[in-house]
């Protein structure tokens, strides 16, 4: 528990100290924001800052900081290091700068920003990649909440139809009609769940592995599989609680609703730190289940079976047994609402990205339908395959996990190029960009869903890709400096 408390304090300090450093480097000012300049009553609408924070937090949360933290807890207390330092130095920086950069470019979506700073080729690649990822997010986040709700009551297909029908409505409606009104309540439920679980943890004060006693990969000892490799698998498994490329597709949604640039730090950086806290709490709860002494928290989840227990099962047991009937219902509402609200904003982001690319104005309803229907058709086809295939959810989730982190790589490189061109301190994004490049390329080589190469070869190729990235950036940077001198 000491490691948990120290980690929690570090996250809070990260917001007030490093978050302010990042803010000063970007230097927000008093310029008119897109929410005011391009107000259209649909996507560009000024909303109260507290409401934007709640919506941003719920948009980026999904099931990632819960399910990812549960699955990542098998690695032991080293997962704390990734959640804390990944969140402060990579994830929150990534979310804040991508949101602020969108504001500086009239609320532009991620592919547009990538094209501006990494070139037209990267823009076209990321356009397809991002829309595919967002469609996968929407599909995955139909399946997982339907599975949880099905355990409470009703048929699985009934919940699938209800959730997908909600997605259609929320994607088409103005952002302040459904999202602006319902999301703060759902965000409160998610925050209540996290706070309540943290209180129970303090009351139980379980004996847990600490960093100074168990600084090793505890999961690998239980099951020697490639998915238990600390590097790179930990950094793919725990994504939304540390850094997630999906967040960069969501930040522009809120960048279109902020009335002042100076609100960016509490909204974008603050929402990510809050998500890191949620991940930290769930990782601690899960370690109590997997490693609690003198025995794990529940006999049915010992070391041998605990790792194979599904994350939704852990959520159900925790919420019902720890928080009672009312608390369990409210907590489950937060767990269910998180993926649903990320799913509908994923489709909304995809609609805006496609319409931006095709220059289709979204005020007329027929235009919204013209863009949205193909996205829904693709998602339905993917959902049908996912339901019919016994391992469909796990397969799509694994592809989503890697795609999610790969998108963060492109976002971090985009932000690095922007900072260089603006003569700002670019190492704040360069170092995370290189690290995540190493993670994603190594995972691609070692993963069964991709090349599945021998470990030594996979690590070697991942290292070579990182070295190539360093060389590429160094050459580009010196060329950029020469051009700047000529321009002066």
C-alpha positions as CSV (number, residue, x, y, z in Angstrom):
1,X,0.0,0.0,0.0
2,X,2.9,2.4,0.5
3,X,3.8,2.2,-3.2
4,X,0.2,3.0,-4.0
5,X,0.1,6.0,-1.7
6,X,3.4,7.4,-3.0
7,X,2.3,6.8,-6.6
8,X,-1.0,8.7,-6.0
9,X,1.0,11.6,-4.5
10,X,3.3,11.7,-7.5
11,X,0.4,11.9,-9.9
12,X,-1.0,14.9,-8.0
13,X,2.4,16.6,-7.9
14,X,2.8,15.8,-11.6
15,X,-0.3,17.9,-12.4
16,X,0.8,20.9,-10.4
17,X,4.5,20.8,-11.2
18,X,5.2,19.1,-14.6
19,X,1.8,20.1,-15.9
20,X,2.6,23.8,-15.3
21,X,6.0,23.3,-17.0
22,X,4.3,21.9,-20.1
23,X,1.8,24.8,-20.0
24,X,4.6,27.4,-19.9
25,X,6.4,25.7,-22.8
26,X,3.2,25.8,-25.0
27,X,2.3,29.4,-23.7
28,X,-1.5,29.7,-24.0
29,X,-2.7,33.2,-24.7
30,X,-5.9,35.2,-25.0
31,X,-6.6,34.6,-28.7
32,X,-10.1,33.8,-29.8
33,X,-10.7,30.1,-29.7
34,X,-12.5,28.0,-32.4
35,X,-15.5,27.5,-30.0
36,X,-16.2,31.3,-30.3
37,X,-14.9,32.0,-33.7
38,X,-16.6,29.1,-35.5
39,X,-19.7,28.6,-33.3
40,X,-22.2,26.5,-35.3
41,X,-24.5,25.1,-32.6
42,X,-23.5,21.5,-33.5
43,X,-19.8,20.7,-32.9
44,X,-18.4,24.2,-32.1
45,X,-20.2,25.3,-28.9
46,X,-18.8,27.0,-25.8
47,X,-19.4,24.8,-22.8
48,X,-18.6,25.4,-19.1
49,X,-15.1,24.3,-18.3
50,X,-16.2,21.9,-15.5
51,X,-18.5,20.2,-18.0
52,X,-15.8,20.0,-20.6
53,X,-13.5,18.3,-18.1
54,X,-16.1,15.7,-17.2
55,X,-16.8,15.0,-20.9
56,X,-13.1,14.8,-21.8
57,X,-12.5,12.5,-18.8
58,X,-15.3,10.2,-19.8
59,X,-14.3,10.3,-23.5
60,X,-10.8,9.2,-22.9
61,X,-11.5,6.7,-20.1
62,X,-13.5,3.9,-21.7
63,X,-12.6,0.6,-20.2
64,X,-8.9,1.2,-20.7
65,X,-7.9,2.5,-17.2
66,X,-10.1,-0.3,-15.6
67,X,-9.6,-3.4,-17.8
68,X,-6.1,-2.5,-18.8
69,X,-5.0,-1.9,-15.2
70,X,-6.6,-5.2,-14.1
71,X,-4.7,-7.1,-16.8
72,X,-1.5,-5.1,-16.3
73,X,-1.6,-5.8,-12.5
74,X,-0.3,-9.3,-13.2
75,X,3.2,-7.7,-13.8
76,X,3.3,-6.7,-10.2
77,X,4.2,-3.3,-8.7
78,X,6.4,-2.3,-11.7
79,X,3.0,-1.5,-13.3
80,X,2.8,1.5,-10.9
81,X,6.0,3.0,-12.5
82,X,4.4,2.9,-16.0
83,X,1.1,4.3,-14.8
84,X,2.8,7.2,-12.9
85,X,5.6,8.2,-15.1
86,X,3.8,7.3,-18.3
87,X,0.8,9.4,-17.3
88,X,2.8,12.5,-16.2
89,X,5.6,12.6,-18.8
90,X,3.9,11.0,-21.8
91,X,0.1,10.6,-21.6
92,X,-0.9,13.9,-20.0
93,X,1.6,15.8,-22.1
94,X,0.3,14.0,-25.2
95,X,-3.3,14.9,-24.4
96,X,-2.7,18.5,-23.5
97,X,-0.5,19.4,-26.5
98,X,-2.8,17.6,-29.0
99,X,-5.8,19.4,-27.6
100,X,-4.1,22.8,-27.6
101,X,-2.6,22.2,-31.1
102,X,-6.1,21.5,-32.4
103,X,-7.3,24.8,-30.9
104,X,-4.5,26.6,-32.7
105,X,-5.6,25.0,-36.0
106,X,-9.3,25.9,-35.8
107,X,-10.3,22.7,-34.1
108,X,-8.7,20.4,-36.7
109,X,-8.8,16.6,-36.2
110,X,-5.8,14.5,-35.7
111,X,-5.2,13.4,-39.3
112,X,-5.2,17.0,-40.4
113,X,-2.7,17.9,-37.7
114,X,-0.5,15.0,-38.7
115,X,-0.6,16.1,-42.3
116,X,0.3,19.6,-41.5
117,X,3.5,18.6,-39.6
118,X,4.5,15.1,-41.0
119,X,3.4,15.6,-44.6
120,X,0.6,14.6,-47.0
121,X,1.6,11.0,-47.1
122,X,1.4,10.6,-43.4
123,X,-2.0,12.4,-43.5
124,X,-3.5,9.9,-45.9
125,X,-2.1,7.0,-44.0
126,X,-3.4,8.3,-40.7
127,X,-6.8,9.2,-42.2
128,X,-7.5,5.6,-43.0
129,X,-5.7,4.3,-39.8
130,X,-7.6,6.7,-37.5
131,X,-11.0,6.1,-38.9
132,X,-10.4,2.3,-38.7
133,X,-9.2,2.6,-35.1
134,X,-12.2,4.7,-34.2
135,X,-14.6,2.2,-35.8
136,X,-12.8,-0.6,-33.8
137,X,-13.3,1.5,-30.6
138,X,-17.0,1.9,-31.3
139,X,-17.3,-1.8,-32.0
140,X,-15.4,-3.0,-29.0
141,X,-17.3,-0.6,-26.8
142,X,-20.6,-2.1,-27.9
143,X,-19.5,-5.6,-27.0
144,X,-17.9,-5.1,-23.5
145,X,-20.7,-3.0,-21.9
146,X,-23.4,-5.3,-23.4
147,X,-21.6,-8.3,-21.8
148,X,-21.6,-6.5,-18.4
149,X,-25.2,-5.5,-18.6
150,X,-26.2,-9.0,-19.8
151,X,-24.9,-10.3,-16.4
152,X,-27.3,-7.9,-14.6
153,X,-30.4,-8.7,-16.7
154,X,-31.7,-8.9,-20.3
155,X,-30.3,-10.7,-23.3
156,X,-26.9,-9.9,-24.8
157,X,-28.4,-9.0,-28.2
158,X,-31.0,-6.7,-26.6
159,X,-28.2,-4.6,-25.0
160,X,-26.2,-4.7,-28.2
161,X,-29.1,-3.2,-30.2
162,X,-29.9,-0.6,-27.5
163,X,-26.3,0.5,-27.2
164,X,-25.8,0.7,-31.0
165,X,-29.0,2.6,-31.4
166,X,-27.8,5.1,-28.8
167,X,-24.5,5.5,-30.8
168,X,-26.5,6.4,-33.9
169,X,-28.5,9.1,-32.1
170,X,-25.5,10.5,-30.1
171,X,-23.3,10.7,-33.2
172,X,-25.9,12.7,-35.1
173,X,-27.1,15.1,-32.4
174,X,-25.5,18.4,-31.4
175,X,-22.8,17.9,-28.8
176,X,-24.7,19.8,-26.1
177,X,-28.0,17.9,-26.4
178,X,-27.0,14.4,-25.2
179,X,-23.2,14.4,-24.5
180,X,-23.3,17.8,-22.7
181,X,-26.2,16.8,-20.5
182,X,-25.7,13.1,-19.7
183,X,-21.9,12.7,-19.6
184,X,-21.3,14.7,-16.4
185,X,-23.6,12.3,-14.5
186,X,-21.8,9.3,-16.0
187,X,-18.4,10.9,-15.1
188,X,-19.5,11.4,-11.6
189,X,-20.4,7.7,-11.4
190,X,-17.0,6.7,-12.6
191,X,-15.3,9.0,-10.1
192,X,-17.5,7.8,-7.3
193,X,-16.5,4.2,-8.1
194,X,-12.8,5.0,-8.0
195,X,-13.1,7.1,-4.8
196,X,-15.2,4.4,-3.1
197,X,-12.8,1.6,-4.0
198,X,-9.9,3.7,-2.7
199,X,-11.6,4.2,0.6
200,X,-12.2,0.5,0.9
201,X,-8.6,-0.2,0.1
202,X,-7.5,2.1,3.0
203,X,-10.0,0.4,5.3
204,X,-8.7,-3.1,4.4
205,X,-5.1,-2.0,4.2
206,X,-4.0,-5.2,2.5
207,X,-0.5,-6.5,2.5
208,X,0.6,-6.0,-1.1
209,X,3.9,-6.4,-3.0
210,X,6.0,-3.2,-2.9
211,X,8.5,-1.9,-5.4
212,X,11.4,-2.5,-3.0
213,X,10.4,-6.1,-2.3
214,X,9.1,-7.2,-5.7
215,X,10.9,-5.2,-8.4
216,X,10.5,-7.8,-11.1
217,X,8.1,-9.2,-13.6
218,X,5.8,-11.2,-11.3
219,X,3.5,-12.3,-14.1
220,X,6.2,-14.1,-16.1
221,X,6.8,-16.4,-13.2
222,X,3.2,-17.7,-13.3
223,X,2.9,-18.2,-17.1
224,X,5.9,-18.1,-19.4
225,X,4.1,-16.8,-22.5
226,X,5.2,-14.0,-24.9
227,X,2.3,-11.9,-23.6
228,X,3.9,-11.8,-20.2
229,X,7.1,-10.1,-21.4
230,X,7.5,-7.0,-19.4
231,X,8.8,-5.1,-22.4
232,X,6.9,-4.4,-24.6
233,X,3.7,-6.0,-23.3
234,X,3.1,-4.0,-20.1
235,X,3.2,-0.8,-22.2
236,X,0.6,-2.1,-24.6
237,X,-1.6,-3.7,-21.9
238,X,-1.9,-0.5,-19.8
239,X,-2.6,2.1,-22.4
240,X,-5.4,4.5,-21.4
241,X,-4.0,4.8,-17.8
242,X,-0.6,5.9,-19.1
243,X,-0.7,7.0,-22.7
244,X,-3.2,6.4,-25.5
245,X,-3.3,7.6,-29.1
246,X,-7.1,7.4,-29.0
247,X,-7.1,10.4,-26.7
248,X,-5.7,12.6,-29.4
249,X,-8.8,11.8,-31.5
250,X,-11.0,12.9,-28.6
251,X,-9.2,16.1,-27.5
252,X,-10.2,18.0,-30.7
253,X,-13.9,17.4,-29.8
254,X,-13.4,19.4,-26.6
255,X,-11.0,21.8,-28.3
256,X,-14.0,23.0,-30.2
257,X,-15.9,23.8,-27.0
258,X,-13.2,25.7,-24.9
259,X,-13.7,29.4,-24.6
260,X,-10.1,30.2,-23.5
261,X,-6.7,28.5,-24.1
262,X,-5.8,29.0,-20.5
263,X,-8.3,26.4,-19.5
264,X,-6.4,23.7,-21.4
265,X,-4.2,22.4,-18.5
266,X,-7.1,21.6,-16.1
267,X,-9.2,20.1,-18.9
268,X,-6.7,18.1,-21.0
269,X,-3.7,17.5,-18.7
270,X,-6.0,17.2,-15.6
271,X,-8.4,14.7,-17.2
272,X,-5.4,12.4,-18.0
273,X,-4.0,12.6,-14.5
274,X,-7.5,11.8,-13.2
275,X,-7.6,8.7,-15.5
276,X,-4.2,7.7,-14.2
277,X,-5.6,7.8,-10.7
278,X,-8.4,5.5,-11.7
279,X,-5.9,3.1,-13.3
280,X,-3.8,3.2,-10.2
281,X,-6.7,2.3,-7.9
282,X,-7.8,-0.6,-10.1
283,X,-4.3,-1.9,-10.4
284,X,-4.0,-1.9,-6.6
285,X,-7.4,-3.7,-6.2
286,X,-6.3,-6.3,-8.7
287,X,-2.9,-6.8,-7.0
288,X,-4.9,-7.5,-3.8
289,X,-6.8,-10.2,-5.7
290,X,-3.7,-11.7,-7.3
291,X,-1.1,-11.3,-4.6
292,X,-2.7,-10.3,-1.3
293,X,-1.2,-11.9,1.8
294,X,-1.5,-14.2,3.6
295,X,-3.8,-15.2,0.8
296,X,-5.3,-13.4,-2.3
297,X,-8.5,-11.4,-1.7
298,X,-10.7,-14.2,-3.0
299,X,-10.0,-17.9,-2.9
300,X,-11.4,-18.3,-6.4
301,X,-8.7,-15.9,-7.7
302,X,-5.5,-17.4,-6.6
303,X,-2.2,-17.0,-8.5
304,X,-2.9,-20.0,-10.8
305,X,-6.4,-18.9,-11.9
306,X,-6.4,-15.2,-11.2
307,X,-4.5,-14.2,-14.3
308,X,-7.0,-16.0,-16.6
309,X,-10.1,-14.4,-14.8
310,X,-11.7,-11.9,-17.2
311,X,-11.5,-8.2,-16.3
312,X,-15.3,-7.8,-16.4
313,X,-15.6,-10.7,-13.8
314,X,-13.2,-8.8,-11.5
315,X,-15.2,-5.6,-11.9
316,X,-18.5,-7.4,-11.1
317,X,-17.1,-9.0,-7.9
318,X,-15.4,-5.9,-6.7
319,X,-18.4,-3.6,-7.2
320,X,-20.9,-5.9,-5.7
321,X,-18.9,-7.3,-2.7
322,X,-17.1,-4.1,-1.7
323,X,-19.6,-1.4,-2.3
324,X,-23.0,-3.0,-1.4
325,X,-26.2,-3.0,-3.5
326,X,-26.5,0.8,-4.1
327,X,-22.8,1.5,-4.4
328,X,-22.4,-1.5,-6.7
329,X,-25.1,-0.2,-9.0
330,X,-23.6,3.3,-9.1
331,X,-20.2,1.9,-9.7
332,X,-21.4,-0.5,-12.4
333,X,-23.1,2.5,-14.0
334,X,-19.7,4.2,-14.2
335,X,-18.0,1.1,-15.6
336,X,-20.7,0.6,-18.2
337,X,-21.0,4.3,-19.1
338,X,-17.3,4.7,-19.6
339,X,-17.0,2.4,-22.7
340,X,-20.4,3.5,-24.1
341,X,-19.5,7.2,-23.9
342,X,-16.1,6.5,-25.5
343,X,-17.8,4.5,-28.2
344,X,-20.2,7.2,-29.3
345,X,-17.6,9.9,-29.3
346,X,-15.4,7.6,-31.3
347,X,-18.1,7.5,-34.0
348,X,-18.5,11.3,-33.7
349,X,-14.8,11.8,-34.2
350,X,-14.8,9.5,-37.2
351,X,-17.7,11.5,-38.7
352,X,-15.9,14.8,-38.2
353,X,-12.6,13.5,-39.6
354,X,-14.2,12.1,-42.7
355,X,-16.4,15.2,-43.3
356,X,-13.3,17.4,-42.8
357,X,-11.4,15.3,-45.4
358,X,-14.3,15.4,-47.9
359,X,-15.2,19.0,-47.1
360,X,-18.8,18.1,-46.3
361,X,-20.5,20.6,-44.0
362,X,-22.2,18.9,-41.1
363,X,-24.9,21.3,-40.3
364,X,-27.5,19.7,-42.7
365,X,-28.8,16.3,-41.3
366,X,-28.6,14.5,-44.7
367,X,-24.8,15.4,-44.8
368,X,-24.3,13.8,-41.4
369,X,-26.2,10.7,-42.5
370,X,-24.1,10.5,-45.7
371,X,-20.9,10.3,-43.7
372,X,-22.2,8.3,-40.7
373,X,-24.0,5.4,-42.4
374,X,-20.9,3.8,-44.0
375,X,-19.2,4.0,-40.6
376,X,-22.1,2.2,-38.9
377,X,-22.3,-0.4,-41.6
378,X,-18.6,-1.3,-41.2
379,X,-19.0,-1.4,-37.5
380,X,-22.0,-3.7,-37.7
381,X,-20.1,-6.1,-40.0
382,X,-17.2,-6.1,-37.5
383,X,-19.6,-6.6,-34.6
384,X,-21.3,-9.6,-36.3
385,X,-17.9,-11.2,-36.9
386,X,-16.9,-10.5,-33.3
387,X,-20.0,-12.1,-31.9
388,X,-19.8,-15.2,-34.1
389,X,-16.1,-15.8,-33.5
390,X,-15.4,-17.3,-30.0
391,X,-12.1,-15.3,-29.8
392,X,-13.4,-12.3,-31.7
393,X,-13.4,-9.8,-28.8
394,X,-9.8,-10.7,-27.8
395,X,-8.6,-10.5,-31.3
396,X,-10.1,-7.1,-32.0
397,X,-8.9,-5.9,-28.6
398,X,-5.3,-6.9,-29.3
399,X,-5.3,-5.1,-32.7
400,X,-7.0,-2.1,-31.0
401,X,-4.3,-2.1,-28.3
402,X,-1.4,-2.0,-30.7
403,X,-3.2,0.5,-33.1
404,X,-4.0,2.7,-30.1
405,X,-0.3,3.0,-29.1
406,X,0.9,3.3,-32.7
407,X,-1.4,6.3,-33.1
408,X,0.3,7.9,-30.0
409,X,3.6,7.5,-31.8
410,X,2.4,9.5,-34.8
411,X,0.9,12.1,-32.5
412,X,4.0,12.5,-30.4
413,X,6.2,12.9,-33.5
414,X,3.7,15.5,-34.8
415,X,3.9,17.4,-31.5
416,X,7.7,17.2,-31.6
417,X,7.9,18.7,-35.1
418,X,5.5,21.5,-34.0
419,X,7.7,22.4,-31.0
420,X,10.8,22.4,-33.1
421,X,9.3,24.8,-35.7
422,X,8.0,27.0,-32.9
423,X,11.5,27.1,-31.3
424,X,10.2,25.5,-28.1
425,X,11.7,22.9,-25.8
426,X,10.9,19.8,-27.9
427,X,12.5,17.1,-25.7
428,X,9.2,16.9,-23.7
429,X,7.7,15.0,-26.6
430,X,10.8,13.6,-28.4
431,X,11.7,11.3,-25.5
432,X,8.2,9.8,-25.2
433,X,8.0,9.5,-29.0
434,X,11.3,7.5,-29.2
435,X,10.2,5.3,-26.3
436,X,6.8,4.5,-27.8
437,X,8.4,3.9,-31.2
438,X,10.5,1.3,-29.5
439,X,7.5,-0.3,-27.7
440,X,5.3,-0.4,-30.8
441,X,7.9,-1.7,-33.2
442,X,9.1,-4.4,-30.8
443,X,5.5,-5.5,-30.1
444,X,4.8,-5.7,-33.8
445,X,7.8,-8.1,-34.3
446,X,7.1,-10.2,-31.2
447,X,3.3,-10.4,-31.4
448,X,1.5,-13.5,-32.6
449,X,-1.0,-11.2,-34.4
450,X,1.9,-9.9,-36.5
451,X,5.4,-11.3,-37.2
452,X,5.8,-13.4,-34.1
453,X,9.6,-13.5,-34.4
454,X,12.0,-15.0,-31.8
455,X,12.5,-12.8,-28.9
456,X,16.1,-11.8,-29.5
457,X,15.4,-11.0,-33.2
458,X,12.3,-9.0,-32.2
459,X,14.1,-6.9,-29.7
460,X,17.0,-6.4,-32.1
461,X,14.7,-5.2,-34.9
462,X,12.8,-3.0,-32.4
463,X,16.1,-1.4,-31.3
464,X,17.1,-0.8,-35.0
465,X,13.8,0.9,-35.7
466,X,14.4,3.2,-32.7
467,X,17.9,4.0,-33.9
468,X,16.6,4.8,-37.4
469,X,14.1,7.1,-35.8
470,X,16.8,8.9,-33.9
471,X,18.9,9.3,-37.1
472,X,15.9,10.5,-39.1
473,X,15.0,13.1,-36.5
474,X,18.6,14.3,-36.1
475,X,19.1,14.8,-39.9
476,X,15.7,16.5,-40.2
477,X,16.5,18.7,-37.2
478,X,19.8,19.9,-38.6
479,X,18.1,20.6,-42.0
480,X,15.4,22.5,-40.2
481,X,17.9,24.6,-38.4
482,X,19.7,25.5,-41.7
483,X,16.4,26.5,-43.3
484,X,15.6,28.7,-40.3
485,X,19.0,30.4,-40.5
486,X,18.5,31.1,-44.3
487,X,15.1,32.5,-43.5
488,X,16.5,34.9,-41.0
